[in-house]
Amino acid sequence: MTETTIIDWARGDRLGIDLPAHPGALLAGGPAFLTRALHASGGLSPDNKVAAITHFEEWQVGGTGAKAMFSVAYEREEPGLSHDLFAKFSRSFTDRTRDRVRFHMEPEVKLANLSRAPDFPIAVPKCVYADFQQASGTGVLITERIPFGQGAVEPHHHKCMDHLLPEPIEHYRALIATLGHFSGTHKSGRLGPSVERDFPFDLEQQIVNRRNHYDGPQLADRARRLANFIAQYPHLVPPHLADPAFLEGFCADAPLLIAQQDAISRFLLSRPEMIALCHWNANIDNAWFWREPDGRLQCGLIDWGSVGQMHVCQTIWGSLGGSEPDMLDWHLGELIDLFIAEYARAGGPALDRAELEQHLELFVITSGLGSMMIAPRAILSEVPDPGLAADRYDPVFTVNETARVQLKITVSFLNMWHRRDLGRLLRPDRAGPWRA
């Protein structure tokens, strides 16, 4: 962890006023800044103002910039004013690694401003002010605070802790339905023309972005390291994933991706009916849930960093990849059908079930081999002796989020590989359309 040069304010590209780069600057700017910001965004009548910040608490969670929870009072009450607010900053001046991902907020700011339309199709936190300076990667997003654990709203659910989640499938039905409805609405055109300007889709750049970081021998080495980690700590995974025959097959098949990866990506990304505006990481922690009076579970989505046009399998796997393997074994087909139905109901094109399922399998291969090969190192950096843990639900993983997330998503990825024999898609005797 190393610090980077601290700035206090930056001029926002969208609204043209100076925005605070960190919680201290927001607090120092006080009611005067908040009044300017809400006037600029249209969230406050020109003859009203923020009178006071009545509570302020800096909050450092998640993998990106600093955050703050605060409350405000207004000179005059108006219908629709938000008093309890949440601020998310792109910058992390105390951690250079976190600060490198500051540009992920730029599309999130665009989405927040888009969400202010009265007919926005899904629930998101009400945006009070959002702006970004592209030159420095400095931005802030201020929204209404979600009242987790109050009234009908469930407490916040932590990532990859689904063993504590009441009725997991009900929560994932709510998530997948919401994701399908949002992306389908985009495909219908009802989000307006600004989407193509603010979230352009560049096929060739996406193919480049999806390339694996390793060459064939390097990926073979990473797969072997993962297999050795599991062989050393088999109690951390379901028994079928620690089977030596499965691990040997995985190690043999995984490096076959490299020679085919561009062809697979082009195959996946050349189907316009499957390219839509998507939330890319709707794990259980990036949502809030509540029950309607009739008992139906509903959800809204938070943390829209890197939102953009992408393959819909990213939004599906981005949600399901952190779930328990048994849940996917039992319900994946149902959830795919639900996404297809909601996507079409919102005005999107009809998707073929068999095609979408094949695309999802290829997507899991390419994304898993691209992102999960660092899992052993990441786990050991927080939990140096996993042999002392009882299993993957041990309290040591509860308190070490990176180790927990890396372990649980690796289990989910490998379970998909095992249950569906994903390696078959990479073997040379397989006649896949991307090989045409």
C-alpha positions in Angstrom: 0.0 0.0 0.0 1.5 3.3 -1.1 0.1 6.8 -1.2 -0.4 8.9 -4.2 -0.5 12.7 -4.6 -3.6 14.2 -2.9 -5.8 16.7 -4.5 -8.8 18.2 -2.8 -11.0 19.5 -5.7 -11.4 18.9 -9.4 -13.7 20.6 -12.0 -16.4 18.2 -13.1 -16.8 17.7 -16.9 -20.6 17.5 -16.9 -21.8 20.2 -14.6 -18.8 22.5 -14.6 -18.4 23.1 -10.9 -15.6 21.9 -8.6 -16.2 18.6 -7.0 -14.6 17.2 -3.8 -12.0 14.4 -4.4 -12.2 12.8 -0.9 -14.5 12.9 2.2 -12.5 15.6 4.0 -12.9 18.0 1.1 -16.7 17.3 1.0 -16.9 18.0 4.7 -14.8 21.2 4.3 -17.0 22.3 1.4 -20.0 21.8 3.7 -23.4 23.2 3.0 -22.1 25.7 0.5 -20.7 23.1 -1.8 -23.8 20.8 -1.4 -26.1 23.8 -2.3 -24.1 24.5 -5.4 -24.1 20.8 -6.4 -27.8 20.3 -5.9 -28.6 23.5 -7.7 -26.4 22.4 -10.6 -27.9 19.0 -10.8 -31.5 20.3 -10.5 -32.1 18.4 -7.2 -32.9 21.5 -5.2 -35.1 24.6 -5.9 -33.0 27.7 -6.7 -34.4 29.6 -3.7 -33.6 26.8 -1.3 -30.3 25.7 0.2 -28.6 23.0 2.3 -28.4 24.5 5.8 -26.3 22.1 7.7 -24.5 18.7 7.6 -25.9 17.1 10.7 -23.9 13.9 10.7 -20.8 12.8 8.8 -19.0 9.4 8.9 -16.2 8.4 6.6 -16.5 4.8 5.5 -13.8 2.6 3.8 -15.2 -0.6 2.4 -15.1 -2.3 -1.0 -12.2 -2.3 -3.5 -12.2 1.2 -4.9 -12.3 4.8 -3.5 -13.3 6.3 -0.2 -16.9 6.6 0.9 -18.9 8.7 3.4 -22.3 8.5 4.9 -23.8 11.8 6.0 -27.1 13.6 6.7 -28.2 17.1 5.9 -30.8 19.6 6.8 -32.4 22.1 4.4 -33.4 25.7 4.9 -36.9 24.8 3.7 -38.5 21.4 3.3 -39.7 20.3 -0.1 -41.3 17.1 -1.4 -38.8 14.6 -2.4 -35.7 16.0 -0.7 -33.2 13.3 0.6 -31.8 13.8 4.1 -29.6 10.7 4.6 -27.0 10.5 1.9 -24.1 8.4 0.7 -21.0 9.7 -1.2 -18.7 7.5 -3.2 -15.4 8.8 -4.5 -13.3 7.5 -7.4 -10.0 8.3 -5.7 -8.1 6.4 -3.0 -5.2 8.6 -2.1 -3.8 6.2 0.6 -3.7 3.2 -1.7 -2.1 3.4 -5.1 -3.5 0.0 -6.2 -7.1 1.1 -5.4 -6.5 4.4 -7.0 -5.6 2.8 -10.3 -9.2 1.7 -10.9 -10.6 5.3 -10.4 -11.7 5.5 -14.1 -14.3 2.7 -13.4 -16.5 5.5 -11.9 -16.8 7.5 -15.1 -19.5 5.2 -16.6 -21.1 4.9 -13.2 -21.5 8.7 -13.1 -23.2 8.6 -16.5 -25.5 5.9 -15.4 -26.4 7.8 -12.2 -27.4 10.8 -14.3 -29.3 8.6 -16.7 -31.2 7.1 -13.8 -32.7 10.5 -12.9 -35.3 10.0 -15.7 -38.7 9.4 -14.2 -39.3 6.3 -16.2 -36.0 4.6 -15.4 -36.9 0.9 -15.5 -35.4 -0.4 -12.3 -34.7 0.7 -8.7 -31.4 2.4 -8.1 -30.4 4.8 -5.3 -31.8 8.2 -6.1 -28.9 10.3 -7.5 -28.5 13.7 -5.9 -25.3 14.8 -7.6 -22.7 13.0 -9.8 -19.8 14.3 -11.8 -16.4 13.2 -13.0 -13.2 14.8 -14.3 -11.9 12.5 -17.0 -8.4 14.1 -17.2 -7.5 13.1 -13.6 -10.0 10.3 -13.0 -11.5 12.2 -10.1 -15.2 11.9 -9.5 -17.9 11.7 -6.8 -21.4 10.2 -6.7 -23.8 11.3 -4.1 -27.0 9.4 -3.7 -29.8 8.8 -1.3 -28.7 6.3 1.4 -30.3 2.8 1.3 -31.9 2.1 4.7 -30.5 -1.4 5.1 -32.2 -3.4 7.8 -35.0 -0.8 8.3 -38.7 -1.5 7.7 -39.3 -3.8 4.8 -35.6 -3.5 3.6 -33.4 -6.5 4.4 -30.0 -6.0 6.0 -27.1 -5.7 3.6 -25.9 -9.1 2.4 -22.2 -9.6 2.1 -20.5 -11.0 -1.0 -19.9 -14.8 -1.1 -21.7 -15.4 2.2 -24.7 -17.1 0.7 -24.6 -19.9 3.3 -26.1 -17.3 5.6 -28.6 -16.0 3.1 -32.3 -16.8 3.8 -33.9 -18.4 0.7 -31.0 -17.9 -1.8 -32.9 -18.8 -4.9 -35.6 -16.2 -4.1 -32.9 -13.6 -4.0 -31.3 -14.7 -7.2 -34.7 -14.8 -9.0 -35.1 -11.1 -8.0 -31.6 -10.3 -9.2 -31.8 -12.0 -12.5 -35.3 -10.7 -13.3 -34.1 -7.1 -12.5 -31.0 -7.6 -14.7 -33.0 -9.0 -17.6 -35.5 -6.2 -17.3 -32.8 -3.5 -17.3 -30.9 -4.9 -20.3 -34.1 -5.6 -22.2 -35.3 -2.1 -21.7 -32.0 -0.8 -23.3 -32.6 -3.1 -26.3 -36.1 -1.7 -26.7 -34.7 1.8 -27.1 -36.6 3.3 -24.2 -33.5 4.5 -22.4 -33.0 7.0 -25.1 -30.2 8.0 -27.6 -27.7 9.1 -25.0 -26.9 5.4 -24.2 -25.1 5.0 -27.5 -23.1 8.2 -26.9 -22.3 7.5 -23.2 -21.8 3.7 -23.4 -20.5 2.9 -26.9 -19.8 -0.7 -27.9 -16.5 -1.2 -29.7 -16.2 -4.8 -30.9 -12.5 -4.8 -31.6 -11.6 -3.1 -28.4 -13.7 -5.6 -26.4 -11.9 -8.5 -28.0 -8.6 -7.0 -27.0 -9.9 -6.3 -23.5 -11.0 -9.9 -23.0 -7.6 -11.4 -23.9 -6.0 -13.5 -21.2 -3.0 -12.0 -19.4 -1.0 -15.2 -19.9 0.4 -17.1 -22.9 -0.2 -20.9 -23.2 2.7 -22.1 -21.0 2.0 -19.4 -18.4 -1.7 -20.3 -18.2 -0.7 -24.0 -17.9 1.5 -23.1 -15.0 -1.3 -21.0 -13.3 -3.8 -23.9 -13.7 -1.2 -26.3 -12.2 -0.7 -23.9 -9.2 -4.5 -23.8 -8.7 -4.7 -27.6 -8.9 -1.8 -28.0 -6.4 -3.5 -25.5 -4.0 -6.7 -27.6 -4.1 -4.7 -30.8 -3.6 -3.0 -29.4 -0.6 -6.2 -28.0 0.9 -9.0 -30.3 -0.3 -11.2 -29.5 2.6 -11.8 -26.0 1.2 -13.7 -27.3 -1.9 -16.5 -29.8 -2.5 -15.1 -33.3 -2.8 -15.7 -33.6 -6.6 -13.5 -30.6 -7.2 -10.6 -32.2 -5.3 -10.7 -35.4 -7.4 -7.3 -35.8 -9.0 -8.7 -36.9 -12.3 -10.8 -33.8 -12.5 -7.8 -31.6 -11.7 -5.6 -33.3 -14.2 -8.2 -32.8 -16.9 -8.6 -29.1 -16.0 -4.9 -28.6 -16.2 -4.8 -30.3 -19.6 -7.7 -28.3 -21.1 -7.2 -24.8 -19.6 -4.2 -23.7 -21.7 -6.1 -24.7 -24.9 -8.0 -21.4 -24.6 -5.1 -19.2 -25.6 -5.0 -20.2 -29.3 -8.8 -19.8 -29.6 -9.5 -16.9 -27.3 -9.9 -14.2 -30.0 -12.1 -16.4 -32.1 -14.3 -17.3 -29.1 -14.6 -13.6 -28.2 -15.5 -12.6 -31.7 -18.1 -15.4 -31.8 -19.6 -14.2 -28.5 -19.6 -10.5 -29.2 -20.8 -10.6 -32.8 -24.4 -11.3 -31.8 -26.0 -7.9 -31.4 -29.2 -9.4 -29.8 -26.9 -10.4 -26.9 -25.1 -7.1 -26.5 -26.9 -4.8 -24.1 -26.3 -2.2 -21.4 -25.6 -4.3 -18.3 -24.6 -4.2 -14.7 -21.4 -6.3 -14.8 -21.1 -7.3 -11.2 -24.5 -7.8 -9.5 -23.3 -10.1 -6.8 -25.6 -10.3 -3.8 -23.8 -7.4 -2.1 -24.4 -5.0 -4.9 -28.1 -5.0 -4.4 -30.7 -4.2 -1.8 -33.9 -6.3 -1.2 -37.3 -5.6 0.2 -40.7 -7.3 0.4 -43.8 -5.9 -1.2 -47.0 -6.0 0.9 -48.0 -9.2 -1.0 -44.7 -10.9 0.1 -42.9 -10.7 -3.2 -39.1 -10.1 -2.9 -37.9 -7.2 -5.0 -34.4 -5.7 -5.5 -32.6 -2.6 -6.6 -29.0 -2.4 -7.8 -26.1 -0.4 -6.5 -22.4 -0.1 -7.4 -22.5 0.4 -11.2 -18.8 0.8 -11.8 -17.8 -0.2 -15.3 -21.4 -0.3 -16.5 -21.5 -0.4 -20.3 -22.7 -2.3 -23.3 -21.4 -5.9 -23.1 -22.5 -9.5 -23.6 -25.5 -10.3 -21.4 -23.6 -13.4 -20.1 -21.4 -10.9 -18.2 -24.4 -9.7 -16.3 -25.7 -13.2 -15.7 -22.4 -14.7 -14.5 -21.5 -11.5 -12.8 -24.5 -12.1 -10.5 -24.4 -15.9 -10.2 -20.6 -16.4 -10.0 -20.5 -15.7 -6.3 -23.3 -18.1 -5.4 -23.1 -21.5 -3.8 -22.5 -24.4 -6.2 -25.5 -26.4 -5.1 -27.8 -23.4 -5.9 -26.4 -23.3 -9.4 -26.6 -27.1 -9.8 -30.3 -27.0 -9.0 -31.5 -23.7 -10.4 -29.2 -22.5 -13.2 -31.6 -23.6 -16.0 -34.5 -21.9 -14.3 -32.6 -18.6 -13.9 -31.5 -18.6 -17.6 -35.1 -19.0 -18.6 -36.1 -16.2 -16.2 -33.5 -13.8 -17.8 -34.7 -14.6 -21.3 -38.3 -14.0 -20.3 -37.7 -10.7 -18.6 -35.3 -9.5 -21.4 -38.1 -10.1 -23.9 -40.9 -8.7 -21.6 -39.0 -5.4 -21.3 -38.8 -5.1 -25.1 -35.6 -6.9 -25.9 -35.2 -9.5 -28.6 -36.1 -13.1 -28.1 -33.0 -15.1 -27.1 -32.6 -18.8 -28.0 -32.2 -20.8 -24.8 -29.6 -23.3 -26.2 -27.5 -20.5 -27.8 -27.5 -18.5 -24.6 -26.5 -21.5 -22.5 -23.6 -22.2 -24.9 -22.5 -18.6 -24.8 -22.7 -18.7 -21.0 -20.4 -21.8 -20.9 -17.9 -20.1 -23.2 -18.1 -16.9 -21.1 -17.4 -18.8 -17.9 -14.4 -20.4 -19.5 -12.9 -17.1 -20.7 -13.7 -15.0 -17.7 -12.7 -17.7 -15.1 -9.3 -18.5 -16.8 -8.7 -14.7 -17.0 -9.5 -13.7 -13.5 -9.4 -16.6 -11.1 -5.9 -17.9 -11.8 -4.5 -15.6 -9.1 -6.8 -17.2 -6.4 -4.1 -19.2 -4.6 -1.8 -16.2 -4.1 -4.7 -13.9 -3.1 -6.0 -16.4 -0.6 -2.6 -17.0 0.9 -1.9 -13.3 1.2 -4.7 -13.0 3.8 -4.9 -16.6 5.1 -1.3 -17.9 5.2 -2.2 -21.3 6.5 -5.6 -22.4 5.1 -4.9 -25.8 6.7 -6.1 -24.4 10.0 -9.5 -23.5 8.6 -12.3 -26.1 9.1 -13.7 -25.5 5.6 -14.5 -22.6 3.3 -17.1 -21.4 5.8 -14.6 -21.0 8.6 -14.6 -17.6 10.4 -11.2 -16.9 9.1 -12.8 -16.4 5.6 -15.6 -14.4 7.1 -13.2 -11.7 8.3 -10.9 -11.8 5.3 -13.0 -10.7 2.4 -10.5 -11.0 -0.5 -9.6 -14.6 0.5 -13.3 -15.5 0.9 -14.3 -14.0 -2.4 -11.4 -15.6 -4.3 -12.1 -19.0 -2.8 -15.9 -18.9 -3.3 -15.8 -17.7 -6.9 -13.1 -20.2 -7.7 -15.3 -22.9 -6.3 -18.2 -21.7 -8.4 -16.1 -21.5 -11.5 -14.6 -25.0 -11.1 -18.0 -26.4 -10.2 -19.4 -25.1 -13.6 -16.3 -26.6 -15.3 -16.9 -30.0 -13.6 -20.7 -30.2 -13.9 -20.8 -29.1 -17.6 -17.4 -30.5 -18.7 -16.4 -27.1 -20.0 -13.1 -28.4 -21.2 -14.9 -30.2 -24.0 -15.4 -26.9 -25.7 -11.7 -26.2 -26.0 -10.5 -29.6 -27.2 -9.5 -29.9 -30.9 -12.0 -32.7 -31.6 -14.9 -30.3 -30.8 -16.5 -28.7 -33.8 -17.4 -25.3 -32.4 -18.8 -22.5 -34.6 -16.0 -20.2 -33.5 -13.6 -22.5 -35.3 -15.3 -22.0 -38.7 
